[in-house]
Amino acid sequence: MEITPSFLHKLYRGKWELRVRVPLARNLHVFYTPGVAEPCQSIAADSALVWDMTNRWNTIGVISNGTRILGLGNIGPEAGLPVMEGKAVLYKYYAGIDAIPLCIRAETEEAILAFLSAIEPSLGGINLEDIKQPDAFNVLTEARKFLRIPIIHDDMEGTGIIMLAAVLASSSMAGLKLESEKIVLLGAGSANMGFLQLLDELLLGNIGNVIVVDRDLVYNSENSQQHWMGNILSKTNKLGSSNLEEALKGASFLIAASRPGPGVFPLEYLRNMKKPNTVLSLANPVPEVSREEACAMGVTIYGSGRSDDPNQVNNSLIFPGLMLGLLVTQQQYNTAVGIEVAKALSELAMKKQRIVPQMDSEVHQFVARTVVEHFSKKCASKENASMWAEELNWRMNRK
């Protein structure tokens, strides 16, 4: 019998389960009725105690409606559940966070927002996942206006951060200045737009050397408002490129996050890139350009989103530590902290002559500490900053 991913998923019947933390034997009267009434009354009198008396401090929801699963498209909430379970497992394994996979039957922005509002009292944070655009962007923007817990969109912010880290490291290793190099983004979805948001702030809006190609459309100031991130796209393509082949001539970077390969575009286009160059091919489950194809076309530095690639440019390097830092501080994500994490990771990677760090628990602790230190520097209360540091250390050292 062939051991396939489907076989293993069926063998284990899912990837996660709950466990009981308290000594329940002979203590049912304490942890359930009648004893449980006491913490209920305490929380009713002071709602902040919910963070001390329940597991809300360490519980998040990984929420999707299944409208854009991996590179597979709108396959529905049930079919998206294996991905959400996988995300939950990584949260627990790398950051100790109890993540609940929640695939919901909610197809409109209003329905998703209503669900987030309704479930907020049970969660410490929210990870939006694999929701089609522009719904995901609009939901994220609106939710941050009323939620009192951190919420992230893993593709925009998780993938965007690790993409920026890889670009910063590769440009530094090649002796390049980003503001002077042509950068081509293939695909105008969540990941590339998350990266573009960060790059726009990092370069203070000077992103005219960035060219965004989405299928047959090349964005510029005249057509940018067709896109949900039109305000940023309007600053791009000051060089006037009209197609991918033209855009790649003399480009130092190609960041592809479009659709699974092979055959996404003629590989010969890569020969016209400037040397040294970097190609990040991030489509899942099959990258637009394979490592072998990139090497054959003379690409200098290559990375993909696959976990079996030496340069794994994947959001799994980001989201466990990012969420851990946000849970500790109970701060909302912003692009400033995203840029700081990307810079720190690029420096960490370059110490080992890499463009991204290797996947292990230490990198997630590093990300979490960077997030906590970022908000601590901006916190007026030294007492809060000290509490955050103690809380993070406790979380990272607990069994």
N, C-alpha and C positions, 0 to 999 in steps of 0.2 A: 504493500500500500504506500502511495506517495504521501509524504508528510508535507502538506500544503498549509498556508495560513488559515484557510477555511477549516481544515481538519483540526488544527490546534485550537481554534476558537470554539469549535463544537466540543472538543474533548474537555476543555476547561469550563465550558458553558459560561463564558464571560471572563473578564479580566480583573474584577474587583469584588470585594465583599465588605460588610461591616463587621466590627468586633466590639465586644463589650469591654469598657475600661474599668468599671467599678466591680468590687467584690459582691456580686449579686446574691450568692448563696447565703441564706439566713439574714439577709439585709433587704429583702423585698419591701418590707414596711418602711424602710428609709428612702429608698430610691424610687419607689412607686407609692401608691396610696397606702397609708395616709400621709407618710412623711413628705412626699413631694409637694404637698399643699404649702408647706412653709416657704420654700424658695419661690413658689408662684406668688405668694403674698408679698415677699420681699421685692420681687421684680415689679409687681404692680405698683408698689410704693415708690420705687426708684428704677426706672427702666434701664438705666446704665448698668445695673447689676446683671443683666442678661449676658454681658460679656464675661462675667466672672463665674456665673452659676450654670452656664450651659456651654455647649461646644461651638457656639456661634463664632467665637474668636478664631476658630480654625476651620470653619466650614465655608466652602464656596460652591457656586453652581457653575457648571460648564454647560452653557445653554446654546442650543441650535434649533432651527426649524427645518434643517435638511435641504435648504434651497441652493447651497453651493458646497457640496462635499468634495474635498480635495480638488482634483481636476475632473471629477465625474459629473458635476453639474447638480441639477435639482433632482435628487433621487429619493427625497422624502425623509421624514424624521426617523422612521424605523431603520432605514438603511444607513442613516448617519450615526446610529448609536454605537457601533464599534469604534468609530473615531473618538467620540466623546468619552467612552470608557478608557480608551488609550490615553487620552489627555488626563483623565482623572488618575490613572495609574502613575503617570509621570509626576504629577503634582505630589502624590503621596511618597513616591520612591525618592525623589530628589529634594523635596522641600518639606516633607512631613505634613502637608496640607490635606485635609479631608475634602475631596472634591466629588460632588455628586453630578453624574452625567444626566442632563435633562433635555431630551429631544421633545419639542413641543409642537402641537398642531396649531400654529399661528402664522398665517401667511401675510398679514399686513403689519405695517409699522405700528399702528395703533394697538393691535392685538399683542404684539411683542412687548410694547411699553407697559400695557396693562398687566401682563404677566410679571414683568420685572418689579413693578410697584407692589403687586400682591405678595410676591414671595420674599421681598426684601427683609422683613422681620426675622426670617429664619437663616439668613446668610450673612457672612462677614465680607464677602466679595463676590464679584461676578466676572466670568470669562465668556464673552460672546464668541461664538465659533461658527464658521462655515454658514454664514447668512449672506444671501446675495446682496450685491450693491445695486442702487444706493441705499437700500434699506438698512444695512448694517451701519453705515456712516451716520445716517439720520437718527437711527435709534440710539447709537452711542452718544451723539451730540445732545439729544433731548434728555436721555437718561441721566447724564451728568448734571443736569439742571435741578433734578429733584432727589436723586438717590443720595443717601448719607453714607454709603459704603463705596469702596473703590470698584470701578468697572473698567475692564480693558477689552479690546478687540484683538485677539491673538494674531491675526494675519496682518493687520495694519501696524500694530505696535510691537508685537513680538518679532515678526519677520522683518519689519522695517528697521528695528534696532540692530539685529544681527547682520542685515545687509549693509547698514552703514558701518558697522564695526569692520566687516570684511573689506569694504571699499577704502576705509581709512588706513587699514593695515597694508593692503596691497599698494595703495598710492604712496605710502611712506616708504615701503620696501623698494619701490621703483623710482623714488625720488621725484614724484609728481606732485603738483599742486592742483587740487580738485577744481578750483575756480578757473584754471587755465586749460583744463582738459575737456574733450567732448565725451559726454556720458549718454549712452543710448539705453532707454528703458523700453523693453518689448513687453507690451501688456499694460493696461491702465486699470487694473483691478486693485484689490485691497493691499496686497503686499507692496507693489511698486508705488502706490499712492502714499502708503505709510512711510516708505523710504523717502519719497519726494518731499513730504511734509517736514521731515527731519532735516533733509539737505537744504531746503529753503531757509529754515531758521539758522542752520549752521553757517550758511554762506550769505546770510543777511539779505536774502531775496535775489542774489546775483546768480540765477540759475538759467541764464540765456543759453549756456552751452549744453544744457540738457535737452535731449530730443525724446519725446514719448510717442511710440508707434503702437497702435492698437489695430490689429488686422490691416486694413488698407488705409486707415486714417492716421495722419501725422498731425498731432496737436500743435496749435499756434495761437496767437492772440485773437485771430479772427473766428476760430471754431471752438475755442476752449469752453465756451458756455454750454456746449452740448453735454459736458461731463459734470458729474456731481462735485468735482473739485476744480471747477473751472477757474476760480480766482488764482490758484497757484499755477495751473497749466498755462494761463495767459502769459506768464513770465518766461516760458520755455521757447526753444527753437528760434532764437534770434538769428540763427545761421540760415534759416529758410529751407531746411531739408524737406523733401516731398515724398520720400519713400524710405524703406528700411535699407536698401542697398546704398542709397546716397548717404543716409545717416551714418552708416558704419564706416564710410571712407574716412580714415584718419582718426577714428574714435579710439579712446584708450580703455573704455569700459562698455561692456554689454551686460545688462542685467535683465535677464529674461524670466518673467513670471507670467506666462500666458496660458498655453495649453500643452498637454502632454505630447511628447515626441513619439517617434521621429518624424522628419519631414515637415517641420514647422516653417522653415525657410531654407533657401539654398545655402548649403554650408560654405560655398565658395565666397560668400559675402565676408566671411571672417578673415580671409586673406588680405582684405583691404584695410584692416584695422592697423592703427599705429603700434609700433613696438617700443617698449614692452606693453602688453595689454592684459586685461582681466576679463574673463567671461564667467558670470554666475548664472547657471541655468537651473531654475528652481521649481519647474513644474513637477507635480506629483500625479501618479506614481512613477512616470517616466519623464526625465528632463527633456527639454527641447533639443539640447545638444548633449551627447554623451561625452564622457571624459576622453574616450578613444577618438571620437570625431573631432573634438577640440584640439587634441594633440596633433592629429593629422593635418589640421589647418594652421598649425604654428602658434596656437594660443599659449601665452606665457604662464598665466595663472588661471586655474580653473577651480570652480566650486559648484556643488549642486545641493539640493535639499535632501538628498538621500542619506540615510543613517549609515550606509556602507561606503560612503565616499570619504576620503581623507580630509577634505575641506567641507564639512557638513554645515552649510549655511542654512540652518533650520531654526524655526522659532522655539524648538524644544530646548535650545540653549538659553533662552530668555525667560519664558513665561513662569517657570516655577519660582525662580529667584525674584523676579519682578513682583509677582503677586505676594510673595512672602514679605518683601519690604513694604508693600502697600498695606498689607494686613497689620503689620507691626505699627506703622505710623498712622493708619487710617486716613491717609492722604489720597487725593485723586491724582491719577496719572496726568502728566503734561509732557510736551515735547522737550522741555528743558531737562527733565530727568532722563528721558530717552536718549538724548544726545550725550549726557554725562556717562550713562551706562555704556553706550557704544564706544566712546573714547577710551574708557577704562578697559573694556574687553579687547580693543585693538592693541593696546599697549601690553596687556597680558599675553595675547597671542604672539606678538612679535618677539617676545622674550624667548620663544621656542621656534622662531622662524616659521610661524604659521599665520594665516589670515584670520582664523577663528580658533578659539580654544577647543580642546577636546571635551567631549561630553562626560562629566562626572559630577559628583556631589559638590566638590570644591568650587566649581565654576558657578553653581547656583547660589552657594553661600556668598561668593564674591559679588554677584549681581545684587543679592539682597542687601549686603552691607553697603554697597555703593548707593542704593536707593535710600536707605536709612540715613546715611551720611549726607546725602543731598538735601533731604528735608530737614535734617538737624541743623545744617548751616543756615537755613532760612527760618528756623523756628526761634521766636522771641523768647521762649521759655527754656532755660537751660535744664530745668527739672524734667520737662517733657523729653528733651533730647537724651538725657541720662536714662530715663525710663525706657525709651525706645531701644537704646543700646543694650540695656539689661534684658529686655524682652527678647530681642533678637538672639543674644547669646544663649538664653535659656531654651529657646525654640531649637536652635541648631545643636544643642548638646543633649536634649532630652531623648530618651529611648523611644 
